[in-house]
Amino acid sequence: MQKSSFQVKWKSPSNIALIKYWGKHGHQLPANASLSMTLSDSVSVTEVLFSPLNSDSGPVVNFTFEGKQSEAFQQRIEKYLTYLAEQEMPFLKKYHLAIQSHNTFPHSSGIASSAAFMSSLALCLCSVEEQLFEGIGYAFYERASYIARLGSGSAARSIYGGYVSWGRTMHVRRSSDEYATPINKIVHSTFLNYADTIIVVSDTPKAISSSEGHRLMENHPFHLARYRQANLHHEEILRCLLCDDRKRFAEIVENEALQLHALLMTSNPSWILMEPDTLFIIQQVRKFRQHTDIPLCFTLDAGPNVHLLYSIEESVPIRQFIDESIRPFISSSARFIFDKLGSGPEQIFFHKFE
């Protein structure tokens, strides 16, 4: 293998899970099938400079996020890349990696930062792997999804645009627990024109990490029932996306969000992550839907912030609803991020230096 240097840069989006991934086994394998909507403007941009080492003592890593060093992130990335060097990508042992990353969205804003960053990093790694080993036999994006999953489960879904399924299921062709699968070819055109308005109720870092939440599921009294329900919801939401059933889509998406928080509230230890403004927004969404018959719906991640999902064609009445029925009645520090369904990652540049 030639000792070349590489400079590669990718931007990769976050995604919001509609069918939640909450519980895992093995090495980052999901306990149930999940399904997500990839965002458009909420992206991580990651640039990696690969410089050859004089020995196979690597990977050696330097990481900065938005121009600052972070010991916690540095350790996580070192652990991840060391694992890849031992198990998946031995060429990393020959390189020093200088990694710079930044987000287009505020950190701790209810947008999955780890999914966006880990997917962008995985795409950088796979770009160099593809260059070094031509004809390696991997489908590039499938390989990138697999590698991203090893760093963050939800990152496997951010490799693709639109609607993405992850987890083995008989209802999605070529589905796997090891990588995600895009499903846009079966999705009705209505859902390909969807918006996501994120209401940042609080930008305080999450009280519990996703990794801790997954561990709590191992001994949760309802874990088996949850996995069965999630897989049933996954099957049913596929039908909604195919048949343009927006009413049932909204019911499933909201139930999934509330189940996630119910699991957190009934775990040991117990966590209550919603805040009064979260509950107020949920109630207002339900009133709006009842009065207008517009199938606006909400979802939540493991935190207090709310995602509002709706057709872009209904933006005018929904923006009016947000401005008149939500914005004046919640904390003045709340932020509103207007995003939409996105087309997936994009390589910004790739350079090879001999």
N, C-alpha and C positions, 0 to 999 in steps of 0.2 A: 504493500500500500504506500502510495506517495505521501510524503509529509508536506502537504499543502496547507495553507491557511485559508479560512473561509470567513466571510462576513455575510450574515443572512438576517433578514428582518421580515416579520409577519405581523399582521394585525388580525386578531381573532375575537369574536363577540362573546358576550355572556349569553346565557339562556335562562328562561324561567320554566321550571318544571310544572306541567299541568297535572300529570300523574307522578306523584312524588317517589323519589328514591330515598328510602329511609330504612336502613337495615342492610347489612352486607355479610358476606362470608368469604373465606379464603383471602386472596390478595386482591382487594378492591372489586369483588364480584357482587352483583346486586342480588338481594333476596327476592325482588320482584321486578317485573318490567316497568319502565318509566317512559314518559313521553314529554317532550319539551318544545317550546317555541323559541327559536333563535332570534336574538335582538339585532337591530341594524346599527345603531349609533353608539351603543354602550360596549366599547371594545378595549382590549389591552393591546398595546403595541410593544413588541419585544424584539430587541436586536441582540444578536450573539456574535461575538468575534471568537473564532476557533483558532488558537495558536498552537503549533506543535510543541510538545515537550521533548526533551532529550532522552527520556526513558518512558516506560509504561507505568509511571507513578501516579497518573491522574485518575479521575478528572480533578483538576484544580479549578476552583470556582471563585469568581468575584461577582457579586450581585449588588445592583443598586435599583431601588424602586423610586421613581420620580426624583432622581438625583440624590437620594439619600440611602445610606447603608442601613440594613435592618438585620440584626443578629438572628432574630427568630426566623425570618424568611431565608436568610443565608443557610442556617442549619437545615431547614426543611429541604431546600434545593440541593444541598450537598448530599443529604441522605438519599434523595430521589435519584440523583445522577450517579451516585455510587452503586445503587441497586441496579440501575440500567447498565452500567459498565460491567457489572458482574454477571447479569442474567440475560440482557437483551442486546446491548450495543457495546461490545468490547472495544471498539475503536475509540470510545471516550477516554480510555485509559491513557491515550497518547496525546491528550489535548488539555490546554488551559482554556477555560470558557469565561469570557468577560460578558456578563449579561446585564443589559439595561432594559428596564420596562417602565411603562407608564400607562395609566388609564385615561379614557376620555370621560369617565364618570367618577363621581366622588366615592372614595373608599367608605365602606360601611354604610352604603346607601340602599340596601335591599336588593342590590344587583350582585350576582355571584362573581366576585372578583377572582376567586381561585379557578373557576371554570374558564374564564377568559384568559388568565395568565398562563395556566398550565397547558391549555390547548395551543396558545401561540408559541410557547416554548417547545412543545412536542413537534410542532410543524417546523420549527427551526432545526431541531435535531434530525428529523426525518429527511429534510432537504439535503443536509450534509451526508447522511447515510446513503441516500439515493445517488448522490454524486460519487461517493467513494466506491460503491458496490453496484455498478450498473447491472441490470438484469437480476437483481436479488430475488425477484419473484413475488414481491409484495405489491398489492394494490396500495398506492401511496396514501390515500385518505383513510382507508381501513387500517393501515399500519399506524398512521398518526393518531387515530382514535384509540387504538389499542395502547399506544405509548402514553397518550394523555390520560387515559383511565388509570394508569398505574400511579399517577401523581395526584389526581383528583377524579373521583368517579364521574361527577357531572361534567367534567371537561371532555369526556368522550363524546358528549352530544354537541359540544360547541364546534367540533370539526366541520359540521355541516350546517347549511342554511335551512331556513324554513322550519318544518316540523320534523322532529327526530325521535326515533324510538331507541331505547337501549334495554337489553335483556332478552333472553331467549323466549320466544313465544311462537306458537304455531300460526299466529295471525299476521306475522310480518315475514316476508321472504328474506332469507339470508340473515335473520336475526341471530344475535349471539350475546352471551354475557360478557364477552371479551372486548367488544367494540360496538359502536352505535351504528344505526342504519337510517338513512334519510327516507321519508315516506311521502314526499311532496307529490309524487305521481298519482297518488290515490286521493289527494285532498281536493275538495270542491273549491272552486275559484273564490267563493265568498271568504273562506278562511285564509286565503293567500293575500288578503287585503286587510289584515288585522293590525291594530295599534295596541301598544302597551304604555299606559301612563303610570309611572311609578310615583307614589306619594311617600316621600321620605318623612315619616312621622318622627323618627329619631335616628341620628347618625352615630349614636353610641355603639361601640363594638359589641357584637353579640355576646350575651352572657354565657353561652355554651357553644362550643365549636361543633361543626358538623361531625367531626370524628368522634367526639364525645357522645353526640346524639345517636350515632350509629351503634356505639357500644351499649348504650342504654337499651337498645332494642333486643339485645341478645337474651336478656332475662325478663323482658317485658311480658306481663301476663296476657296481653292481647296480640303478641307479635304474629302468631300463626293466622289469626283471623284477619289481621291487617294485610298480610301478604296475599291472602286469598282475595280480599276485597280489592286490593290494588290491581291485581291481575284481571279481575272482572271489569274494573273501571277502565283498564287499558284496552281491553277488547271492545268495550262499549264506546269509548271515545273515538276509536278508529272508525266505528260505524257512523258516529256523528260527523266526523270530518269528511267522510265519503259522501254522506247523504244530505249535508247542509242542515243538520238538525242543531240549530244554535241554542234553542231552549234547553235541550238535554245536555248539550255541551256545557252550558253555564252551570247547570245543576251538578254535574260531575266535577268540574273544576273547583267549584266552591266547596263541595263536600271533601275533596282531597285536601284542600288547604286547612279546613277545620279539623279533619282527622289528624293531620300532622300536629296541630297544636293540642288536640286532645291526648295524643300519645305523649307529648312532652309533659302535659299537666298530670298524667297518671303514671309517669315513670318514677323510678326511685334512684336518685333524688328527683323531685318534681320541679318543673320549670314553667313559669307563666311569663311568656314573652310578649304577648299582646299588651297594648296600652289603651287607656280610655279613648284616645283619638282613633286607634285602630277599630275599636268596636263601633264608634260613631260613624266612621266611613262605611263599614259593612252595613249598618242599618240604613244609611242614606242610599246606598246602592240598591238595596232591596225595595225601598220606597219608590225610587226612580223607576225601577223595572216594572213595578206594579202599576204605576200611574201612566207610563208611556208605552209599555209593551215592547220596549227596545231591550234586547237581551244582553245588556251590559253585565259583566260579571267581574268578580274579584278573585285574586289568589294571593297567597302569602308565602314567603319563605320562612325559615326558622327565626323569625324576628317580628318586630311590630309594623314593618313597612308594607304598604299595600300596592299591588299591581292591578290596574283596571284594564280589562281586555274588551275590545269592541271593534266593530268594522270602521275603517277609516271613512266610509261614506256617512257614518253617523257622528262624525267629529263635531259638527256645529252644535247640536243639542247637548252632547256630552260635555264639551268644553263649557257651555253655558251652565250646565248642572254643576260642574266642578267649581266654577267661579262664584256661583250663587249659593250652593247648598253645602259645599265642603270647605273651600278656602277660608271664608270668614269665621268659621266656627271651630277651627283647630288651631294649634299653636302657630304663632306667627313665624316661628323658626322652621316650620315644615317647608320642604322643597318639593317641586314638581318637575319630573323628568319625562319629557314626551318622546317616546320611542315607538318602534314598529317592528313588524316581522322583517328579518334581514336575510341576505343572500349567502352569508357565511364568511369564512376567513379569506384573506387576500395577502399574497406575497408582495411585499413592497420592493425588496431587491435581494439579489444573491450575487456575491462576488467570490471568485476563487483566485488566490494569490499563490503562485509557485514559489 
